[in-house]
């Protein structure tokens, strides 16, 4: 392999965030290299699987406002590539009517004029059959929410990046990073140099940041992605307009439970607990905690009478969490030409197009399109270790 190949920008990690970053940098006519340690496509990180939820329903204004442009960018990619990546289903949000979390969702949506319908206990079952709304729970629907076809989206954005002249090199694990006005990246197969570097390595973020003297307060968790069988096929089917849903808290847990209609596996509904057991991304199969499945079984038995309360399929995914569950989008404190996106905390996929745009802007030394103060590393103060 030729050594010392020079680029304008190198992006490490070809998940959704890295792929969209490379795509945006490529759109600026910059010579860009996207590196991936595994053979593509793979199921080792956080971007695989057939579906993700897309929504504007959030507790914080800044996410809801970012999603406004994000929907437009997803549509733009669909038009460019001639593929369908999004299907509108609506998102049903349920939670104790007077709880802080449920009211934050409702108030943020109202404040930002997000199209929504508030349901009542009287009309709930008419609109959402085969779901039991707990006594005292409120319910609303984020009308334009839906499903993103994740695997297809990843393949599409990588393909568009290559059409722009971008280079993807998979099965190349980064072994060293040397900072400087020109950054040198060594891999298992060669050496590359670039004016700027973007690190979007998901669960491997801290392993790479160690090369440049930085450690973030990230926790990697393995999530059990559970699919539940319908007693009567079609009961919760996407074609029967069953929505995605989010339970903010409930009898079983004070953490989110979320689900998507029967879609990728006919007759199976994806319902997951938004938290898992801590793991090492290189040894994730050693983590066998299934306590979340017990919580889900009780929830399914109570609220989804049309499902068998035993998961038919259990897959796995990894989340990389920050202490506040907000993303990390920032430049290295000592090297402004090294940028990183990390800690997407299990809710980052839908933001891929806008995260890519923001990391592209940072890598080019531009003022970012959005206020990044919620995402800067200075918020962690004593939790960020620097060897500099």
C-alpha positions as CSV (number, residue, x, y, z in Angstrom):
1,X,0.0,0.0,0.0
2,X,1.3,3.5,-0.7
3,X,2.3,5.4,2.3
4,X,1.9,9.1,3.3
5,X,-1.1,9.7,1.1
6,X,-2.3,13.3,1.8
7,X,-6.0,14.4,2.1
8,X,-7.8,17.6,3.1
9,X,-9.7,15.6,5.7
10,X,-9.7,12.1,7.3
11,X,-12.8,10.8,9.1
12,X,-12.3,7.8,11.4
13,X,-15.4,5.7,11.9
14,X,-17.9,4.9,9.1
15,X,-21.0,4.8,11.2
16,X,-23.9,7.2,10.5
17,X,-22.1,10.2,12.0
18,X,-18.8,9.6,10.3
19,X,-20.4,8.8,6.9
20,X,-22.5,12.0,6.9
21,X,-19.4,14.0,8.0
22,X,-17.4,12.6,5.1
23,X,-20.4,13.3,2.7
24,X,-20.6,16.9,3.8
25,X,-16.9,17.5,3.6
26,X,-16.9,15.8,0.1
27,X,-19.7,18.2,-1.0
28,X,-17.3,21.0,-0.3
29,X,-14.9,19.6,-2.9
30,X,-12.4,18.5,-0.3
31,X,-10.3,15.4,-0.8
32,X,-11.7,13.1,1.9
33,X,-10.8,9.7,3.3
34,X,-13.3,7.7,5.5
35,X,-11.6,4.9,7.5
36,X,-13.4,2.0,9.2
37,X,-11.8,-0.7,11.3
38,X,-14.3,-3.5,10.3
39,X,-15.4,-4.8,6.9
40,X,-18.4,-2.8,5.7
41,X,-21.3,-3.4,6.3
42,X,-21.0,-4.7,9.9
43,X,-23.1,-5.1,13.1
44,X,-20.4,-4.3,15.7
45,X,-21.2,-0.7,16.5
46,X,-24.3,1.6,16.9
47,X,-25.4,2.3,13.3
48,X,-26.6,-1.2,12.1
49,X,-30.1,-2.6,12.0
50,X,-33.0,-1.9,9.7
51,X,-34.9,0.8,11.5
52,X,-34.6,3.8,13.8
53,X,-37.1,6.3,15.1
54,X,-37.1,9.9,13.7
55,X,-38.9,12.5,15.8
56,X,-39.2,16.1,16.8
57,X,-40.6,15.1,20.2
58,X,-37.9,16.0,22.7
59,X,-37.5,17.5,26.2
60,X,-35.0,20.1,25.0
61,X,-35.7,22.9,22.5
62,X,-32.3,22.6,20.8
63,X,-32.9,19.0,19.6
64,X,-36.4,19.8,18.3
65,X,-35.0,22.9,16.5
66,X,-32.1,20.9,15.0
67,X,-34.5,18.2,13.8
68,X,-36.3,20.8,11.7
69,X,-33.4,21.1,9.3
70,X,-32.6,17.4,9.7
71,X,-35.8,16.3,8.2
72,X,-35.0,18.5,5.2
73,X,-31.5,17.0,4.9
74,X,-32.9,13.4,5.0
75,X,-35.4,14.4,2.2
76,X,-32.5,15.9,0.2
77,X,-30.5,12.7,0.4
78,X,-33.6,10.7,-0.7
79,X,-33.9,12.9,-3.8
80,X,-30.2,12.8,-4.6
81,X,-30.0,9.0,-4.4
82,X,-33.6,8.2,-5.6
83,X,-34.3,6.0,-2.5
84,X,-36.8,6.0,0.3
85,X,-35.2,6.4,3.7
86,X,-38.1,7.6,5.9
87,X,-41.7,6.4,6.4
88,X,-44.1,8.5,8.4
89,X,-45.9,6.6,11.2
90,X,-46.3,9.2,13.9
91,X,-44.8,8.8,17.4
92,X,-47.1,8.1,20.4
93,X,-45.6,9.6,23.6
94,X,-47.0,8.2,26.8
95,X,-46.2,9.0,30.4
96,X,-47.7,10.1,33.8
97,X,-49.7,13.2,32.8
98,X,-48.3,15.5,35.4
99,X,-44.7,14.2,35.5
100,X,-41.8,16.5,34.6
101,X,-40.6,14.3,31.7
102,X,-44.0,14.0,29.9
103,X,-44.7,17.7,30.4
104,X,-41.3,18.7,29.0
105,X,-42.1,16.7,25.8
106,X,-45.5,18.3,25.5
107,X,-44.4,21.9,26.3
108,X,-41.4,21.7,24.0
109,X,-43.5,20.5,21.1
110,X,-46.1,23.2,21.7
111,X,-43.5,25.9,22.0
112,X,-41.9,24.9,18.7
113,X,-45.2,24.4,16.9
114,X,-44.6,20.7,16.2
115,X,-47.7,19.2,14.6
116,X,-49.2,17.0,17.3
117,X,-52.5,15.5,18.6
118,X,-53.2,15.2,22.3
119,X,-55.3,12.1,23.1
120,X,-57.6,11.6,26.0
121,X,-58.4,8.4,28.0
122,X,-61.8,8.5,26.3
123,X,-60.6,8.5,22.7
124,X,-57.2,6.8,23.1
125,X,-58.3,3.2,22.2
126,X,-60.2,4.5,19.2
127,X,-57.0,6.0,17.8
128,X,-54.5,3.5,19.2
129,X,-56.1,0.0,19.4
130,X,-54.5,-2.9,21.2
131,X,-52.5,-0.7,23.6
132,X,-53.5,-0.1,27.2
133,X,-52.9,3.4,28.5
134,X,-52.1,3.3,32.2
135,X,-54.4,5.2,34.5
136,X,-53.1,8.7,35.0
137,X,-51.0,8.6,31.8
138,X,-51.2,11.3,29.2
139,X,-50.7,10.6,25.5
140,X,-49.8,12.7,22.5
141,X,-48.8,12.0,18.9
142,X,-45.8,13.7,17.1
143,X,-47.6,13.5,13.7
144,X,-44.6,13.7,11.4
145,X,-42.4,11.2,13.3
146,X,-41.7,7.9,11.8
147,X,-39.2,5.2,10.8
148,X,-35.8,5.6,9.2
149,X,-34.4,2.7,7.3
150,X,-31.1,2.6,9.0
151,X,-29.0,0.1,7.0
152,X,-30.3,1.6,3.7
153,X,-29.5,5.1,4.9
154,X,-25.9,4.2,5.8
155,X,-25.3,2.5,2.5
156,X,-26.9,5.4,0.6
157,X,-24.8,8.2,2.3
158,X,-21.6,6.2,1.8
159,X,-22.5,5.7,-1.9
160,X,-23.2,9.4,-2.4
161,X,-19.9,10.2,-0.7
162,X,-18.1,7.9,-3.1
163,X,-19.9,9.5,-6.1
164,X,-18.4,12.8,-4.9
165,X,-14.9,11.3,-5.2
166,X,-14.6,10.3,-1.6
167,X,-12.5,7.3,-0.6
168,X,-13.7,4.6,1.9
169,X,-11.1,2.2,3.3
170,X,-12.6,-0.5,5.5
171,X,-10.8,-3.2,7.5
172,X,-8.2,-0.6,8.5
173,X,-7.8,-0.2,12.2
174,X,-6.2,3.1,13.3
175,X,-3.0,2.3,15.3
176,X,-1.7,5.9,15.9
177,X,-2.5,9.5,15.5
178,X,0.2,12.2,15.4
179,X,-1.2,15.8,15.8
180,X,0.3,18.8,14.0
181,X,-0.6,21.4,11.3
182,X,-0.9,18.2,9.2
183,X,-2.3,15.3,11.1
184,X,-0.7,11.8,10.5
185,X,-3.0,8.8,10.9
186,X,-1.4,5.3,10.9
187,X,-3.5,2.2,10.3
188,X,-3.0,-1.5,10.1
189,X,-2.5,-1.0,6.3
190,X,-0.8,2.4,5.8
191,X,-0.1,5.9,6.7
192,X,-2.2,8.9,5.8
193,X,-1.9,12.7,6.3
194,X,-4.5,15.4,6.3
195,X,-5.1,19.0,7.1
196,X,-7.9,18.0,9.5
197,X,-9.1,14.9,11.3
198,X,-12.6,14.1,12.5
199,X,-13.0,11.2,15.0
200,X,-16.5,9.6,15.0
201,X,-15.6,6.2,16.5
202,X,-18.7,5.4,18.5
203,X,-17.9,3.0,21.4
204,X,-14.2,3.2,20.4
205,X,-14.0,7.0,20.9
206,X,-11.9,7.0,24.0
207,X,-9.5,4.3,22.6
208,X,-8.8,6.7,19.7
209,X,-8.8,9.9,21.8
210,X,-6.1,8.3,24.0
211,X,-3.7,8.8,21.1
212,X,-4.1,12.6,21.3
213,X,-4.1,12.8,25.1
214,X,-7.8,13.1,25.8
215,X,-10.4,11.0,27.6
216,X,-14.1,11.9,27.8
217,X,-16.6,10.7,30.5
218,X,-18.2,8.1,28.2
219,X,-19.8,4.8,29.2
220,X,-20.4,2.1,26.6
221,X,-23.5,0.0,27.2
222,X,-24.8,-3.1,25.4
223,X,-28.5,-2.8,24.6
224,X,-30.7,-5.9,24.1
225,X,-32.8,-5.1,21.0
226,X,-35.9,-7.2,21.5
227,X,-38.6,-8.3,19.0
228,X,-42.0,-9.5,20.3
229,X,-44.4,-11.7,18.4
230,X,-47.9,-10.7,17.5
231,X,-50.6,-13.1,18.7
232,X,-52.6,-12.1,15.6
233,X,-50.3,-11.2,12.6
234,X,-50.8,-7.6,11.5
235,X,-52.1,-6.2,14.9
236,X,-49.3,-3.7,15.2
237,X,-48.2,-3.5,11.6
238,X,-46.7,-0.4,10.0
239,X,-49.1,-1.0,7.1
240,X,-52.1,-0.7,9.5
241,X,-50.7,2.7,10.6
242,X,-49.5,1.6,14.0
243,X,-47.1,4.3,15.2
244,X,-43.7,4.2,16.8
245,X,-44.0,4.9,20.6
246,X,-42.1,6.2,23.6
247,X,-43.1,5.5,27.2
248,X,-41.3,8.2,29.3
249,X,-41.6,6.3,32.5
250,X,-44.1,3.8,34.1
251,X,-44.8,1.2,36.6
252,X,-41.8,-1.0,35.5
253,X,-39.1,1.7,35.3
254,X,-38.4,5.4,35.4
255,X,-36.3,5.0,32.2
256,X,-37.6,5.3,28.6
257,X,-39.1,2.3,26.8
258,X,-39.5,2.7,23.1
259,X,-40.9,0.7,20.2
260,X,-41.5,0.5,16.5
261,X,-44.3,-1.1,14.5
262,X,-44.0,-4.5,13.0
263,X,-41.9,-3.9,9.9
264,X,-38.5,-5.4,9.3
265,X,-39.5,-8.8,10.7
266,X,-43.1,-9.6,9.7
267,X,-45.2,-10.3,12.8
268,X,-42.5,-9.0,15.2
269,X,-42.6,-5.6,17.0
270,X,-39.4,-4.0,18.2
271,X,-39.6,-2.9,21.9
272,X,-36.5,-1.9,23.8
273,X,-35.4,-0.5,27.1
274,X,-33.3,2.7,26.7
275,X,-30.5,1.5,28.9
276,X,-28.2,-1.6,29.2
277,X,-25.3,-3.1,31.0
278,X,-21.8,-1.6,30.7
279,X,-19.5,-3.3,28.3
280,X,-16.1,-3.2,26.5
281,X,-16.9,-2.8,22.8
282,X,-14.2,-5.3,21.9
283,X,-15.7,-7.9,24.2
284,X,-19.4,-7.0,24.1
285,X,-20.6,-10.7,24.0
286,X,-19.1,-11.2,27.5
287,X,-21.8,-8.9,28.8
288,X,-24.9,-11.1,29.3
289,X,-27.1,-8.9,31.6
290,X,-30.7,-9.5,30.7
291,X,-32.4,-7.6,33.6
292,X,-33.8,-5.2,31.0
293,X,-35.7,-8.0,29.3
294,X,-37.6,-8.8,32.6
295,X,-38.7,-5.1,32.8
296,X,-39.8,-5.3,29.1
297,X,-41.7,-8.5,29.7
298,X,-43.7,-6.9,32.5
299,X,-44.4,-3.8,30.4
300,X,-45.5,-5.8,27.3
301,X,-47.8,-8.0,29.4
302,X,-49.4,-4.9,31.0
303,X,-49.7,-2.6,27.9
304,X,-49.6,-4.7,24.8
305,X,-52.2,-7.4,25.1
306,X,-51.7,-8.4,21.4
307,X,-48.1,-9.5,21.9
308,X,-46.6,-12.6,23.5
309,X,-44.7,-11.3,26.5
310,X,-41.5,-13.2,25.7
311,X,-39.0,-11.9,23.2
312,X,-38.9,-14.0,20.0
313,X,-35.6,-12.4,18.8
314,X,-32.9,-10.6,20.8
315,X,-30.2,-8.7,18.9
316,X,-27.6,-6.3,20.3
317,X,-26.5,-2.7,19.8
318,X,-24.1,-0.5,21.7
319,X,-24.8,2.9,23.1
320,X,-22.1,5.4,24.1
321,X,-23.5,7.6,26.9
322,X,-22.4,10.9,28.3
323,X,-23.3,11.8,31.9
324,X,-26.1,14.2,30.7
325,X,-27.1,12.1,27.6
326,X,-26.2,15.0,25.3
327,X,-23.8,14.6,22.4
328,X,-20.2,15.7,22.3
329,X,-19.3,17.9,19.3
330,X,-16.1,19.8,19.7
331,X,-12.5,20.5,18.7
332,X,-9.5,19.2,20.6
333,X,-8.5,21.8,23.2
334,X,-4.9,22.0,21.9
335,X,-5.3,21.0,18.2
336,X,-8.1,22.9,16.5
337,X,-7.8,20.8,13.3
338,X,-8.8,17.7,15.3
339,X,-12.6,17.4,15.7
340,X,-14.7,14.8,17.3
341,X,-18.3,13.6,17.6
342,X,-19.1,11.2,20.4
343,X,-21.5,10.1,23.1
344,X,-24.6,10.0,21.0
345,X,-26.3,8.2,23.9
346,X,-28.7,6.0,22.0
347,X,-30.5,8.9,20.2
348,X,-28.1,10.1,17.6
349,X,-28.9,8.2,14.4
350,X,-31.8,10.5,13.3
351,X,-29.4,13.5,13.7
352,X,-26.8,12.1,11.3
353,X,-27.2,14.6,8.5
354,X,-27.0,17.6,10.8
355,X,-24.2,16.2,12.9
356,X,-22.2,15.6,9.7
357,X,-22.8,19.2,8.6
358,X,-21.7,20.5,12.0
359,X,-18.6,18.4,12.2
360,X,-17.8,19.4,8.7
361,X,-18.0,23.1,9.6
362,X,-15.8,22.6,12.7
363,X,-13.2,20.7,10.6
364,X,-13.1,23.6,8.1
365,X,-12.7,26.2,10.9
366,X,-16.1,27.7,10.2
367,X,-18.6,29.1,12.7
368,X,-21.1,26.2,13.3
369,X,-24.7,26.6,12.1
370,X,-26.0,25.9,15.6
371,X,-25.1,26.9,19.1
372,X,-22.8,24.0,20.2
373,X,-22.6,25.0,23.9
374,X,-24.8,22.0,25.0
375,X,-22.3,19.7,23.2
376,X,-18.9,21.2,24.1
377,X,-16.5,19.2,26.4
378,X,-16.1,22.1,28.8
379,X,-19.5,21.2,30.4
380,X,-17.8,18.1,31.9
381,X,-15.1,20.2,33.7
382,X,-13.4,17.7,36.0
383,X,-14.6,14.7,34.1
384,X,-12.4,15.3,31.0
385,X,-8.8,14.0,31.4
386,X,-6.1,15.5,29.4
387,X,-2.5,14.3,29.2
388,X,-1.4,17.5,27.6
